[in-house]
Amino acid sequence: MHMMDWNTYRQQVLAGVGGLSKLSPETVKGYAGLSGAGQKTGHLDAKTRELIALAVAVSLRCDGCITVHADAARKLGASKEELAEALGTAIAVNAGAALVYSTRTLDAFDAAGEQG
């Protein structure tokens, strides 16, 4: 059993974006242009970009991004093993960010103690 009905949720997200597009077409058009800009360089293939998008989606905690990009990655032939490797990178980077921000927190704590 899945945590949620991802296929229904993906359709809801896409319908919601379609609704927003009717209200603010230039906003969605701008997003689409930004989203498609990376593919024009030709340095990374589409599957790699989708795996990166999934790692970023995890970091941002965006379920909508997860369902849309998981579907796209699967359609582009990404394997579960490739996905797991990309997700491992997201886990490591997020842990690293917590480590770096922990040092910043300690620094802020020390600075607060220096106040007169």
ZIQUIMO-V915048 format. One line per field, one symbol per residue. ss: DSSP state (a for helix, b for strand, c for the rest). phi: phi as a letter, one per 40 degrees, with the letter a starting at -180 (. if undefined). A space follows every 10 residues. Layout:
ss = ???
phi = ???
This chain:
ss = cccccaaaaa aaaaaaaaaa aaacaaaaaa aaaaaaaaaa cccccaaaaa aaaaaaaaaa ccaaaaaaaa aaaaacccca aaaaaaaaaa aaaaaaaaaa aaaaaaaaaa aaaccc
phi = .ccacccccd cccccccccc cccacccccc cccccccccc cgcbcccccc ccdcccdccc fbcccccccc ccccccgccc cccccccccc cccccccccc cccccccccc cccccc
